[in-house]
Amino acid sequence: MNTEILGVIAMFVITLVIGIFLGKYIANVYGYKKTFLDPVFEPVEKLIYKISGINPVRQMTWKQNMYAMLTINLIWFIIGFLILLNQSWLPLNPDGNPDMSPDLAFNTAISFLVNCNLQHYSGETGVSYLSQLYLMFLQFVTAATGMAAMAVLFKAFKDKTTTELGNFYDFFTKSVVRILVPVSILVALILSANGSPMTFEGKDHITTLEGQKVDVSRGPVAAFVAIKHLGTNGGGFFGANSAHPLENPNYVTNMTEMVTQMIIPFALVFALGFYLKKRKLSWVIFTVMTIGFLALAVPNVVNETNGNPLITQMGADSSLGAMEGKEIRFGSTSSGYWSIATTVISTGSVNAMHDSTMPLSGMNELLAMMINCFYGGCGVGILNYFIFIILAVFISGLMVGRTPEFMGKKIEAKEMKIAMVVALFHPFLILVGTALTAYLPEFGAKTLNNPGFHGFSEMLYEFTSSSANNGSGFEGLGDNTPWWNISTGIVLLLSRFIPIIGPIAIAGLLAQKKFIPESSGTLKTDTATFGFMTLAVILLIAALSFFPALTLGPIAEQIQYFSK
């Protein structure tokens, strides 16, 4: 057990070290500073700009940047939707996988478009290799979309007063070419060297030790898994995600995938400090995020390593922890750590079944997605946290009698209205969606394999995962129905683009305002005190909104569980 804990600590430390150096590199990329890889990537970027007709030096306003983002995402959705509807007769389908139904194709295309990969289908049998390749392409572009939006936010605070906030297409291209592709190639090589398939051949036919003939699915697994983790996309090539022995063969690949899914969220926090030359601010933000992460991760590790007391009472050996739904090659400690990392970061990939974790562990997994700003996904984690900074600045200003200011810009009514809409929209989508489903038994209760408190948790988890663009699930839920596909698809769309447009709108409005030099009356936002204030606002607004629902689900289940 001590070895497992050391492994978890090593994962976090390695991620932190890589994140700092990668953050500096990302800041240089978005800041148009020279990097040692310029001779390799500049020709590629010039070719892309020439073919596409993009003028990378053209400056855009925040509205033009958002219009560009929405337009290109609409095109990618239409292409993906059509491929999934017609995959049976399209090329690269050696296993003869059928077309998706319209409602499932709608959900799947949206899910991959919004950095979620909810996957109401089984990966290896639900889609063809062509569909997998297009979905893999979407995993690059959706991560780059969030990163490009974040770069626009950075640009808004770099100049004292401006309406020119960079070029979305340029930030997007740089994110793909200079960051996502090279790191993905490196990760894919590690996975492939350790046993993950990388082939376009159909199912392999093997004979088991018992003499039974079994068809084993394979495909371009290593490449798919590399970008799904690096881009915090979630889901998996296989239905079992990273619990599958071909997607995550051993502890080396497990550590690689764990570090990979965390490095960009870590790096972007430090990139903010390097880009704006406010490294102290980035460390305050990172510290707040880490406190929140550890407050969720440590209890989960403890819960899962202590084992299930009810099973122990039956005479079973629980020295390895609560191993139901877990892989022995990873252990309960690593799985407990992964369960929070993947929900905090919005990756949504699993190496153990969340449906089988202890009730309070499930609650922490839900809370990680409900709060949705401790590290977060590629780019959008910073955007979500920015909303809480604005709220914390405003509340702090009222408390101490100072004008609410952030980075030399006065925060006024318009910015506050946008911030409140964005902050409250997330719980609105989750709670209303869950309430409607629970109220309509033909859509909700009849799709559950587990009635009672856990069944409610399954419904709550599905809408939480959708609204957080996470993609993990309590898989006792029969979610491939028109209701679940359409309702979660709508939630996925709204929860992706409103939390991006809102912060960018605030940043754009602030960028236009007159810069106010720092004075004795300025509220400092790079101090431990302000960091604590931001954490308090996050807990009050993001966490407490959900406790009534959590009481009906995992908390009630925990009480029922141990009252037997």
N, C-alpha and C positions, 0 to 999 in steps of 0.2 A: 504493500500500500504506500509506503514511503517513496518507493521508486516511482509509482504513478503520480504522486504529488509533485515530485521533482520534475517529472516530464511536463506537467502542466505549467509549472513555474518557468521552465525552459522555453516553452511555447510563447509565453507572454513576453519574456525578456528578449528573445530573438525577434519577435514582432516589433517591439519598441525600438530596438537598435536599427533594424531595417527601415522602420517607419520614419525615423529622424532623417536618415540619409536620403531616402526616397522623397520625403517632404521638401528638402532643399532642392532636389532635382526638379520636382514638379513646379516649385515656385519659379525656378529659372526658365522652365518651359513656357509657363503662362506669362512670365515677365519679359519674354523675348531676349533673355540673356544667353550667351554662348554656353553650350554644353559639349562634352567630349564626343557625343554621338551625332552632332550636327552633320558631319560629312556623310553619314549613313542615311539619315532621315530627311534631310532637306530635299534631295532629288525626288524622293517618293512623294512628299507633300506637293512639290511643284507639279508633278505629273497629275496628281489628283485634282489640283486646282485648275490645271489646263483642260482636263477632260470634262470636268463638271462646270466650268465657267465661273468658278468662285473667285471673287476679288478679296483676298485675305486682309488687305489693308483698309478696306472700307469699314468705317466705324458705324455702329448701330446704336440707337437708343434702346432703352430697356424694352419698350413695346416691340420694336423691330426684332430684337433678339428672341423674344417670346413667340412672335409670329413665325419666325424661322423654325423654332423648335417644334411648334405644333404642326406646321405644314409638313415637315419631313417625317414626323412620327405618324401622321395620317397615311402617308404613302406607304410606309413600312407595314402598317397594319393591314391595308388592303391587299398587298402582295402576300403577306403571311396567311391571311384568311383564305385567299383563293388557293394557295398551295395545299393547305390542310383539307380543304373541301374536295380536292382532286388528286390527292397523293396516290391513290390506288393505281392509276394509269400513267402517272409521271415516272421518270427514270429514278434509279437508285432505290428500288424497293424489292430487294431479292427475297424477302420473307412474305411478300404479298399482303402487307398490312392494308386494311380497308380505309376508305374515306372517313373523315370525321363527320359527325352530325353538325348541322349549322350552329346549334347552341354551344356544343363543345369546341368547335373551331373558333367561334366568337370569343369564348373564355380563354382558350389557349393562346390565340394571337395577342389578345390584350395583355394576358398574364406575362408573356415574354417581352412585350413592348414596354411594360411599366416596371421592369426590373424585379418581377415577383416570381415567375415560374411556379404558379399555384399547382398546375398539373393535376387535373381531374381525370387523367388517363395514366396507364402504366407505361413508362417511358420506352421500354424495349419492345413492346407489342402494339403500342398505340400510334406510333408514327414511323414513317419511312426514313431512310438515311437522308434523302433530299430534305425532308421536313426537319430532321435533326440538324442538318447543316444550316438551314435558314434560321432555325431557332438559335443555333450557336452564333450566327451573324448578329441576331437581335441582342444577344447577350453582350456583344461588343458595343453596339450602338446605344443600347439603353444605359449602360454604365457611363459611356462617353457623354450622353445627354445630361446626366446629373452632374458630371464633372465640369462640363462646359457652362452649365447654368451657375455652378459655384464660382467659376472663373469670372463670370459677369459680375457677381457679387463682390469678389475681390477687387475688380477694376473700379467699381463704384466708390470704393473708399481709398483708392490709391491717390487720386487727384483731389485737390481741395474743392473745386466746383466744376462740374462737367455734365454733359448729356451724352457724351460719347463713351459707351461702355463696351468697347471691343467688338469682335465679330464672332457670333455664335458658331458659324461654320468653321472658322479658323480654330477656335478653342476645341471644337468637336474633333476636327481632324488631328490636331496635335495630341489630344487625349488618346485616340485610337492608335495612331502611328508611333508615337514616342513613348507611350506608357503601357497601354494594355496589350498590344501585340507582342513586343519583346519579352515582357514578363511572362505572358501566357505561354510562349514557346518554351521558355526555361522550365516552367512548372510542368508542362506537358511531357517534356523529355524525362523529368524525374519520375513522373507517374508511369510512363511507358516502360522505363527501365526497371520498374518495380512490379510489373505485371499487368498494368491496365491495357486492354486491347487498343490497337490503333489500326483498323482495317475496314474495308468496305465489303468484305465477304459476308454471306448470310450466316445463319445459325450453325454452330458447330455441333456435330453429333458424337456423343461420348457414351461410354459404357461405365456405369458406376461399379463400386466394389461388390454391390449386391447382384450385379449382372443385368441391371435395368438399363434400357436405352433412354437417354435424356438429350433433348435439344437445348443448347445453351446459347442465348443471345449474345451478340458482340457487335462491334461497329467502331466508329471513330470516338471511342470513349475518352481517351487521354486528353485530346484537344477540347472536347466539350466540357469536361470536368474542370480543366484548368481555368477557362474563362468564366465558368459559372461561379467559381469561388473568388477569383480575382475581382470580378465585376459585381460581387455581392448579389448575384442573381438568384441563387437558390435552386430548388428542384434537383433534378439529376438525370443522367442518361438512362438509368434504371429506375424502376418504381421504388426500390428500397433505398435509393440515393446512396450516400456514402457508407451505409451499412452493408451494401452489396460487395462481395469479395473481389469482383472485377473492377468496380469503381474506386474502391479503397482497400487494396490488398493487405497492407500490413501497417505497423506502427510508424514506419518512415513516411508512408504516403499519408497517414492520418495526421502526423505532425505537419507535413508539407501543406496539406489542404487547410489545416487549422490556421497556420501562419498566413497562408495566401489570402484567405477571406478577410483577414484583419488588417493587412498591411496598408491598403489604400485608405480606409477610414482613419487609421492612425496617421498616415503620411499627410493627409489633407489638413488635419488640425495643425501640424507643424508647418505645412506649406503656407497657411494663412499668416503665421508669424514671420516667416522668411520673406514673403511677398510684400507685406505691409510694414516690415521692419518693426514688428511688435511681438517679439518672441516671448516676452513675459505674458502677454495676453493669451497666446497659444498654449502656454504651459498651464495657465489658470483654467482654460477651457478643458484641456486634456485631463487635469486633475479632477475636475468636477465629473467629467464623463467616467473616469476610472473609479471614482468613489461609488458612483451609481452602478457601474458594472460589477464591481466586487461585492457590493451589497446584495446583488442578485446571484452571482456565481458561487460565492462561498457557501451559502445555505444549500444550494443545489448539490454541490460536491459532497457536503456533509450528509444530506438526505439520502443520496444515492449510494454512498459508500457504507453507511450504517445498515443498509439492508432493510427489508420489509419485515417488521416485527410480527405480523400475522403469519407470514410464511415460516419465520423462525419458530413460532409457537407450535407449528405442525411437525417440528423435528428436522426441518431442512437446514442444510449448512448455508449460512449467509455470510461467511467470512469474506467472500468476494464482493459483497454489497448486494444491492437490489438488481439482479441480473436479468430480470424479465425484460424482454425486448432489447437487450444489449448484446454486443459481440464480445466474446471472450478475448479476442485479439487486441481489443482496445481497453477493456475494463470499465468499471463503474465511475472511477474518478475522471478519466478523460471524457467519458460520455456526459457526465454531469457538467463539466466545464464547457463542452461543445454545445450543450443544449441552451446555455445562456449566450455564449458567443454568437451563435447562429441567429438567435432571436433579437439580441441587442443590435447586431450589425445589419440585420434584415437580409441575411443570406438565405435562410430558410432551409438549407441543406441539413440533413440529419445523419448521424452515424449510429443512432439508436432510436427506438420508437418513442416519441414524446407521449403518446397515448398510454404508455406503460410506466411512465415515471411516477414517483410519489405525488399525491395530490398537491402539496405545497410547492413541489418542484414545478408542477404544471402551472401553478399560480404565478411563480416567478417568470416562467417562460411567457405567459400572457402579459405580465407587467412590463417585461422588456420591450414587447411590441407596442403596448399601450402608451408607454412613455415615449418611445420612438425617437430619442435624440441622444442616447448614450453611444457615441461613435456613429451609429447609423450607417446607411448605405453610401455608395460612391457619390460624393457631392451633396446629396440630399440630407445627410446627417448634419453637415454644417448649416444647411439652410433651415432645418428644423430647429437646431439649437439657436440660430440667429433670432428666430421669433421669440424665444424665451429670454434672450438678452434684451430685446426691445421692451418686453413686458417688465423685466426686472429693473431696467433703467427707469422706466416710467414710475413704477411703484416706489423705488428707492428715492427718486426725486421728490415724490409727494411726501414721503416719510421724513425727509431731512430738510425740506423746503428749498430744494435746488431745482433749477431748470433741467428737465430731462434731456440729456445730450449723449450722443454716442459718436466717438471719433470726430468731434468738432461740428456735428450737425444736430440741430434742435429737433426733437421728436414731438410732433404735434398730433392733433386729433385724427387726421387722415391716416397716418401711419399706425396709430393705435387701433383704429377700427379694423384695418386690414389684418393686423397681428392677432386680434381677438377672434376674427372670423376663422383664420387659419388654425389657431390653437384649439378652438371649440369644434371645428369641422370634423376632426379625427374621432373624438368620442361620439359625436352625433352619428356618423356613419356606422360605427361599431354597435352602439346601443340600439339604434333604431332598426338596423338590419336584424340583429338578434331578437329583438322584441317582436317584429313582424313574423319571423320564422317560428318562434315559439308560440305565437298566437294562432298560426295556421298549421294545424297538425298534419294536413296532407302534404305540406311542403317541408315541415320540420321533423316532428316526432316519428313519422313513418320512414324517414331516412336514417334513423339512429339504430345502431346495434347495441347501444348501452343506454337504457332508460334512466330516469332519475337525475341526480345531481351531475354525474359524469356526462350524461347525454346533453345537458344544458351547457356544460363546459365545452363539449365538442362543437356545438353551434356557435358559442361565443368565440372560440378559438378560430373558427373558419372566417368569421367576419373581421376579427382582430388581425389575423394573418393577411387578409386581403387589404384592409385599410392601411396596414403598415408596409404593404408591398413586400411581404416576407416570403410566403410560399410554403412554410411548414404546416403541419396539421395534426390534429388528433384523428388518426385514420380509422377510428371506429365509425366514422361518418360516411354514409353512402352519398358522396357529393356529385357524382356524374348524373345529374338530373337537370331538366330545363330550368327549374327554379334556382338551384344553386349556381349553375353556369351563368345565367343571365344576371342574377342579383349580385353575385360577387364580381362579375365582369364590370358592372356599372360602378360598384364601390372601388374597384381597382383603378378605373379611369379617373374618377373624381379625386381619389386620395393620392394619385400620382401628380397630377398637373396643378391642382390648386395649391398644394404646399410648395410647389416650385415657383409658380407665378406670383404668389403672395409675397414671399421674401424678396424676390427680384423687383417687384413693384415698389416695395418699401425702400430698397437700396437705391432704385432709380430716382425716387422722390427725394431722398436724402442727398443724393449726389448733386442735384440741381440747386440745393440751398447754399446760402452763403456760409463759408467756413468760419467757425468761431474758435479763435485760439484758446488753448487751455489756460485757465486761470485758477485762482484760489477757490473759486466757487464751482469749479468743474468736478463732477462726480467721476472718480477714477474707476475704470472698468477692468483694470488689470491687477486687482488686488485680491487677496484671499477673502476679504470681507464681501466683495461683490460676487466672487465665485460662490460663496455660501448663500448669498441672496438669490442667485440664479438657480441654485439647486433647490432652495425652498420653493421658489415659484414653480419649478418643474414638478415637484412633488405635490404641491397644492392643486395645480391646474390639471396636470397630465395624469397623476396617479390617483388622487382621491375621487376623481370623477367616476372611476370604475369600481370602487370597492363595494357598492351595493350589488353589482352584477357578480363580482368575484365571491361575495358571500353566498350567493345562490348556487355557485358552481364549485370551485376547488376547496373553498373554506368549509362549506357544508359537507363536502365529500370527505375531507379530513376528519371532521367531527364524527361523521357516520362511521368512517373507517376504523377509528380507534375507540368507538363506543361498544364495539362488538365483544 
